[in-house]
Amino acid sequence: MTTEQGSVTAIDVSCTSDTLQVALTDGRTVSVPLAWFPRLIRATPKQRATWELIGGGIGIHWETIDEDISVASLLKPENYMRLPERKTQKRRRL
């Protein structure tokens, strides 16, 4: 099931103490670190559990912490948010 634009939508949401998990209409489950979302990581378990789908599932809204997250941002986070940079080691030439 997709929206008119052909994008996948959310059907269920859950949080652990450090992970946001979103079930999608195409059968995938996306799991991302709560650290990406400061409001969610600071929220109580009860606040994290009180969410609603918005826009027919194109996003998730948490009223009590004023947080909105789009499914698109979970599928392609590099296009929507500044992620922590990974430290890379330069290879030495032999």
Backbone torsions as a table, in degrees:
resi	resn	phi	psi	omega
1	MET	NA	130.4	-179.4
2	THR	-134.0	166.5	176.6
3	THR	-81.2	176.1	178.8
4	GLU	-57.7	-31.1	180.0
5	GLN	-78.5	-5.4	178.2
6	GLY	86.4	9.7	-179.4
7	SER	-93.4	153.3	178.9
8	VAL	-75.2	151.4	-178.9
9	THR	-125.3	164.6	179.5
10	ALA	-83.5	147.3	174.5
11	ILE	-125.4	-18.1	178.9
12	ASP	-156.8	153.1	-177.3
13	VAL	-138.5	140.8	173.3
14	SER	-149.0	158.0	179.0
15	CYS	-133.2	141.8	167.4
16	THR	-102.5	-169.9	179.1
17	SER	-68.6	-17.3	-178.9
18	ASP	-139.3	7.6	-176.0
19	THR	-138.6	140.3	170.2
20	LEU	-103.5	127.4	179.4
21	GLN	-121.7	130.1	-178.5
22	VAL	-126.6	121.2	175.8
23	ALA	-84.7	135.3	-176.0
24	LEU	-111.3	159.8	-177.7
25	THR	-66.1	-18.7	179.9
26	ASP	-91.1	7.0	176.7
27	GLY	97.8	-12.1	178.4
28	ARG	-79.6	157.5	169.1
29	THR	-124.4	125.2	179.0
30	VAL	-98.1	131.5	179.6
31	SER	-125.4	123.2	-178.9
32	VAL	-132.2	156.6	179.7
33	PRO	-68.7	137.9	174.3
34	LEU	-62.0	-24.3	179.7
35	ALA	-58.2	-21.4	176.2
36	TRP	-69.0	-19.1	-174.0
37	PHE	-127.9	90.8	-175.5
38	PRO	-53.2	-38.0	179.5
39	ARG	-65.3	-39.3	179.4
40	LEU	-69.8	-40.2	-177.9
41	ILE	-68.0	-29.1	178.6
42	ARG	-85.7	-11.9	-177.5
43	ALA	-74.5	157.8	175.1
44	THR	-77.1	160.5	175.0
45	PRO	-54.9	-38.5	179.2
46	LYS	-64.2	-42.4	178.1
47	GLN	-64.5	-41.0	179.1
48	ARG	-64.1	-31.5	-178.1
49	ALA	-80.0	-11.0	-177.8
50	THR	-101.9	84.6	-177.5
51	TRP	-126.4	166.1	173.1
52	GLU	-143.2	147.7	175.6
53	LEU	-79.0	140.5	178.6
54	ILE	-123.2	154.1	178.0
55	GLY	60.5	36.3	-179.6
56	GLY	69.8	21.3	178.0
57	GLY	102.0	6.0	178.0
58	ILE	-76.5	-12.3	178.8
59	GLY	-154.5	172.2	179.7
60	ILE	-125.7	139.4	-178.4
61	HIS	-127.8	133.9	173.2
62	TRP	-114.5	103.3	-175.7
63	GLU	-61.4	-46.9	-172.5
64	THR	-67.7	-21.1	178.9
65	ILE	-116.2	5.2	177.4
66	ASP	54.9	53.5	-179.5
67	GLU	-122.6	135.6	174.5
68	ASP	-129.7	133.1	178.9
69	ILE	-132.9	128.7	178.3
70	SER	-88.4	149.1	175.3
71	VAL	-62.0	-39.0	179.3
72	ALA	-57.0	-38.8	-179.5
73	SER	-69.9	-25.7	177.4
74	LEU	-78.5	-34.1	-178.9
75	LEU	-79.0	-31.6	179.1
76	LYS	-136.1	67.7	-174.1
77	PRO	-60.0	-29.7	-179.5
78	GLU	-63.7	-20.5	178.9
79	ASN	-87.9	-14.3	-171.1
80	TYR	-123.5	-19.2	-175.8
81	MET	-145.8	159.0	175.5
82	ARG	-87.9	111.9	-179.2
83	LEU	-90.7	152.8	176.3
84	PRO	-58.5	134.0	-179.2
85	GLU	-74.7	139.4	176.7
86	ARG	-86.6	135.8	176.9
87	LYS	-78.2	127.4	178.5
88	THR	-114.7	145.5	178.2
89	GLN	-96.7	133.9	176.9
90	LYS	-77.0	137.0	178.1
91	ARG	-82.0	138.9	176.2
92	ARG	-85.1	139.1	175.2
93	ARG	-82.3	134.7	179.2
94	LEU	-92.0	NA	NA
